[in-house]
Amino acid sequence: MTPIRGGALRRIAFVARATARDLFTGQSTALVILALIGFAVALGDLRAASAAERHVLALRQRLELVVALSATAAVLASAHAVAEERRTLAFARLLTTPLRPFQGLAAKTIGVFAGVTAIAVPIEVALLLVPSSGLLRQRELFAPREQVAPALVETTRPGGERLRWRRGPALLDAGATLLFRFERDAAPELELVLPFVRASGEPGAEPLRWSLSIGGSELLAGRGVDDGSIVAPLSRAERGPVVATLRGLSGDEVLTVDPAACILRGPPGPILGSVARAAAGLVTLVFLASALGAGLAAALPAVLASAAAGCLLLLATLRSLLVDVARALEDPHAHVEPATRAVAAAMERLLSFLPDVARAAAATPISLGTAPWRAADVIALALALAFALAACVAGAAWLRRTAGGVR
């Protein structure tokens, strides 16, 4: 195969088309089987406490599964394609043509990327929209909404003791009060969501009577808990923070309230942004996986290159979790050895160079109905693209070196 003469883009396109054609010719069956397995697993049943929770878990699982399978396919295909070129000395011959090392490696990356995304993106969009836990059928649940978390939560116990909530569940029983302060002006299109569940109570015990007030006006009153949440539309439009007070009036039951999940929620917005965000995350991560597989395969055998790229992607996926653990160990009040604290600090610095794959995939915010595009999300996508470019540059430098310094 000799690249046509012309500009760099024409040479890259020539090799990329040949790579994509070889991908579908030699590995199309494996890609289709992988897609069918992922589709079957993604449609599997889930156990959850409520229908809404089941829908959220199902959507999140499907998005994460499509990204994981697509990235795996991209890593394996790109590493195999580059390793085959090295094994047959095709790269050495290509570097005697107008094709440069970076152009050749970028073309291999683009070819694999185009082949995998041609299968992965339609599958992801279909799983995002069509199933019973998809955006089309559960628009009220998954459409992005404005969400305002409480700035202050205070608990008043029946004896009069006042406590400021820090973390964990809060208990509501007869005589207790929960106060939520939201730094947001009340508006008719907003609604207050307070999820709670029954924590304890003997069979036949009197259900807890409760009341919900906004400001000084009672908004809702009820007995016990049915669907696990209070959803109260706001009807006033005065300026100033929203102060909601939930009181336990009488009864033997104890209810558990999760203050971290109590929010002011706006009306549902269009789902097009969520679809575009999911597709952008998938495309970016497939490109990152393709570049990692190709860049590492320029210096390593295909098996080692695939394993190394997979480990890097796994670390990038767990980046947020590992950084949280490292910061917890850095706490001077934590009972850990100085050496452990030093290792934690070093791990945090090392992981800061990796892109946040979990944020780039956007499965969590889309399944929770939060805004699909934030500044941190754009940074995660940009960092993933920069990491992919760095992998291609490093692989091209190795190819140039092993080819005897040709260009």
N, C-alpha and C positions, 0 to 999 in steps of 0.2 A: 504494500500500500504506500503510494507516494502522494503526499499532500499536494493539491493544486497550488500553483503560484498565485500570488496576490497579497492582499492585506492580511494582517494578523487575524482579524475576525473571520475572514473566509477560510483560513487554514484551521482555526479552532472549530468552526462549524463543520468542516469536512470530516475531521476526526471524531467530533461529537456525534454526528449522524451515523458514522460507521459503528461507534461504540453502542449507541442505542439500538441499532439494527442487530448487532451481535447479541445484545442483552435479551431482546425478545426472541431471537432465533434459538439461542442455546439455553435460556433459562426462563422462558415464558411459562412453561408448565409449573416450575417451582414457584414462581411468583403468584400464579393463579391459585395454586394449592394453599400457599401461605395466606393469600387474601380470603379464601373460603374458610380456612380454619379460624382466622381472626373474626370473620363475619359471624360464624356459628357461635364462637365463644362470647362475642359481644352481645348476642341476642339471648344469652342465658338468663335464667331467673335469678333474682337477688332477694335475700331476706332483709327486711328493714322494719323499723317500728311503725312506719306509716307509709301511705301511698306516695306522699310527696318526697319523703326520704328515699324511697325506692327509686323514684324517677331521677332524683339527683345523683344517687350512686350509680345508676345504670348509665346515665349520660356521661358522667365523669370516667367511668370504666371504659366506655367505648372510645372516647377521645384519646385516653392514655394508651389503649391497646393499639389503635391505628398508628399512633406516633411510634410506639415501641416496635411494632412489626415492620413499619416502613423504614425506620432507621436501621434495623437489623438487616433488612434486605439491601439497603443502600451500602452499608459497610461491607457486606459479603461480596456484592457485585462489583463494587469499585476496587476492592483489594484484589479480587480474582482477575479483573480486567488488566490492572497495572502489573500484577505479578506475571501474568501470561505474556505481556509485552516484554518484560525483562527476561523471562525464561527463553523466549524465542529470539532474543536480541533485536526485536522490532524497534525498541526505543533507540538503540544505538544506530540503526539504519535511518530512523526518522530524523535524528539529530544531524545527519549529513545533508538534509534537505533544508529548505527555508524555515521549517518548524523549529521553534526554540523549546527548551525544556519546560518552561513555565506554560507555554501555549499547549504543549502536548499533555501535560498533567491536568491543566484546566479543562481541556477538551474531554479527557476521560471522565473527569468529575461531572461535567455538564451532561455528557451522554448518559451516564448512569442516573444522574439526578432527573433528567427528563423522562427516562423510562420508568422509574419508580413513581414519580409524582403523577404520571399519566394514569396509573392504576390507583394510587393512594388517595388523591384528592377527590375523585368522584365517590369512592367508598366512604370517605370521611363525611362529605356533604350529605350523602344518603343516610348514614347512621346519625347524623346530627339533626336531620329534619324529619325523616319518615317514621321511625318506630313510635310506639305508644309513649315512650319516654323522650321523644324528640321535641325540638323547638316548635314545630308546627302544631302538634297536638297539645303541648303543655306551654303555650305561649305565656300565659299568666304567670307561670312559675319561673320560666327561664329567660323571658325578655329582660334586657338590662333596665334597671331602675336606679334612681337616686336612692342611696342608702346612707342614713346618718346614724352613727353609733352614739350612745349616751356619753356625755362628758363627765357625768357624775351619777353614781348610784349609792343611795344610803338606805340602810336597814334600821328600822326601829322595832325592837323586840317588845313583847307584851309588857315587860317590866319597865319600859321607858328607856332602855339602853340604846344609844344610837351608834351605829357602826358604818364606816365607809367601806363599800364592797371593793375587794381587790381582785380576786379570781375564784373560780369554782362556782357551784350552784348556790342560790339563795333560797331559804326556806320561808314559806308564808303559811302561818297558822292563825288561829283566832287571836285578835289583838295585835298582830304584827302589821307593819307597814313597809312597803318598798317605794322609794322615791326615785324617779328617773328624770334627769335634766338633760335636754338636748339643746345644743347651741344652734338653733335654727328657728326662724320665724314660722309660726304655724300658717298653713295654707290649705284651702279646701281640697286640693288634689293629693295631699299627703295622707298617709294612714299609719297608725301606730300598731306595731306587731310585737306582742309579748308572748313568747312560747313558754308553756309550763306543763308539768305532768303531775299526776298524783304520786306522792312519795310514800305515804303511810296512812293507815286507818283500818280499824277493825271491820270485818264484814257486818253490814247493817248499820255502821256508824253514820252519824249525821254529816252529810256533805258540807264542805266549807262554803259559807256565803261570803262573797267578795264584792268589792265595788272598785271601779276605775274612774278617777277624776283627772281632768285636765285643767290646770290652774286651780280655781276654787269650785268648778262646776262638775257635777257628776255626769260622766259620759256613758258608762255601762255598769250593769250589775248582773250577777249571776250566782249560780250554785254549783259547786263541783267543777269538773273539767270534762269536756266531751271530746273535742278534736285536738286537744293539746295546745291550743294557742288562742289568744285574743287578737282580733283584727278590728281596730276601731278607726273609722274615717274621722279626720279632723274637719270641723266645719267653721271654725273661727279664723279670722285673718289678722288678729292683732300682732303688732310687732313685738319682738322680744323672744327669749328662749321658751321652748316648750317644756313644761314641768308636768309630768304624769305621776300620779300617786295611786298605787294599788294597795288596798286595805283588806285584811282578813277580818270579817265581822263576827261570825260565829260558826260553830261546827266542830267536829272532832277530827276531820281530815287535815293532813299537812301536804301542801303543794310545793313542788320544787320549780323554781324559776331560774332560767339561764340568762343572767343579765348581759352576757357577751353576745347573745343572739337577739336581744331586744333592740329594735331599730325603728326609725322613722323611714317610711318607704314611699317613694314617688310612684306615679303611674307607669305602666310598662311602655317601653320604647320599641323602636323597630328592631327586628332580629337580624337584619342584614349586616349590621356591624359585628355581631357575634359570629356569623358565618364567615365573614371576611377575616376576622381575627383568628378563628380556628384554622382557616386555610393558610393564612400568612405564617402562623406558627409551624404548621406541618411542613410547608415548603421550605422554610428556613432551616428546620431541623434535619430534613432529608438532605439538603445541600451540605449542612455541617457534617452529617454522617458520611456522605459521599466523599467530601474533601478529606476527612480524617482517614478513611480507608485507603484512598488513593495516595495521600501524602506518606502514610506509614509504609504502604506497600512498595514505595520507591526505594526503601532501604531494607525492608524485612520481608521474609516469606509471607505468603498470603495468610496462613494460619496465625502466625504471630501478629501480623498487622491487624487482622480482624479482632483478635483478642485484646490487643492494646487499645484499639479504637473503641471497643465495647467497654473496657474499663474506664476510659476517659468519659464516655457518655454516661456511664453509671454514676461516676463521681459528680458530673455536672447535673444529673437528675436529682441526686441527694444533696446538692450544694446547700440549699436553704436549711435542711435538717442538720447537716454536719456543722454549718456555721453557728446555728443556735446552740448546739452541744458545746462547741469550742468556746463560745462566749460565756456559757454557764460555768465552764471549768475555769475560765479566767477570773471569775468573781472572787475577790479577796476573802469573802466570807465562806466560800466553798471549802469543804474539808478534803483537799487534794494536795498531793505532794508538789513542791516547786517544779520538779522535772515534768510532771504531768501538765501543769499550767503552762510551762514553756512550750511543750509539744502542741498543746491546744492553740496557743497564739500563733505558732508556726503554721499549723494546719489551716487556721483562718486566713492567714496571709496567702498561702498557696492556693486555696480554693477561690480566693477573690479574683484570680486570673481566669477562672473558668466561667463560661456563660451559664446563666440560670435556666436550665432546660425545662424545669417544671413550670417556671413562669412563662417561658417562651411558648410552651404548648398551650397554655391558657385554659386547661381543662377545668381547674377549680373555679376561676371567676365566671366562666360561662355557665357552669352547672349551678352556681349560686345566684345568677342573675345580676351580677355586678357589672360596672362599666367595662366593656371589652378592651378599651384602649386607655392606657395610663402611661405616664412618662417612664415609669420603671419597666413596663412591658416593652416599650420601644427600645429602651436601653438594652434589655435582655436580647432582643432580636438583633440589634446592631452588634452586640458583643459576640453573638453566635456567628454572624457573617464575618466579623473580623478574625475570629478564631479559625474559621474555615479558610480564609485567605492566607493566614499565617501557615496553616498546614500545607497548602499548595506551594507556597514560596519555599518552605523548608524542604519539601519533597523535590521540587525543581532544582534547588541548590545541590542536593545529593545526586540527582541524575546528572547534572552538569559535571560534578566532580568525578563520578564514576565513568563518565563518557570521555574522560581525558581532557576536560576543559574546553570542549567544543561549545562556543557561544555561552 
